[in-house]
Amino acid sequence: MRWQVFLGGILVMAAVGPGHAQLAAPRGEVVFPDKARVSVEIAATPDARQRGLMYRTSLGQDEGMLFVFDEPDTHAFWMKNTLIPLDLVWLDAARRIVHVAHSVPPCKSDPCPSFTPAGNSALYVLEVASGVARRHALEVGDVLEFRGIRAPAALKPR
């Protein structure tokens, strides 16, 4: 019986694979100023933020990942083990865009470069498919709407 449970666990892990590790991730929605909506996976833990969109082979034009940090900072991002180009959008606590990096390419060899929000502090980083930020004319100063996304504990009233 014990070997059947073990074998079943291995089969489940093999079927899921590294590209599907976040299927159970919390989800929410980000709404752009032009009213376009993006369904996002929420990366709010250190492990989820570190894994990000690694090993994904595709990302729909209406999909993304929202990184939620505990504190505002100049959160640097890199594209190690990321297989697709992405747009990165840094937002402050008011969900105002503070920086956009367009069409950031996958990292093909070490060392991978880091991308930062040009000295601006951010609490959130939105990753979407390459070209989405331009297609929806996202610019510094725009405010995005969050639906079904909780603010970090540091921002909640005590």
Steps between C-alpha positions, in 0.01 A plus 500: 500500500779741591669458158167575325470833684863579418453409133178704485683804639775466240244473220319813618827696522603383152163597352508845656862583408685828569289714266180429690623546854283805558161376382370537855641853540259768623349701216370849449437750225679817393306757299689743275392861438351393162280252697686192368522226762786268579450187708803473728658240721603663825855444620492624859736259674881491470487160325232608253685825425827315445337248262293759315435403139805276469471213253176626346494453124212738435290772659172625357443867419244515782712313757778600735655478842479763772786503749386640835778606736487566875669840473560758226851483353685505167425133441743366238386232255694266278397251235693191610321184381227714344433373149283779361549878466295707743394857575570594864291771665596635845222658709501693827265444795229708326526264196655785298751394236851619592696319227448276196758270339380397155573166333758376749664198333562163664846454648694257284822483706639602837538755633147621437444876507267653760225746422400765755248786510751782440531595867126504564357302786235239416276268697372295206646373174274381220640263238306466175578367154739707293315780318201518736618823669537679164177354360310646795708823512611448860708797617665624816233671710211277385303338783396136466199348673537178698212257548520211744851599610575574865737774606817388678479477880730804534231719341206378705382715793617373837 
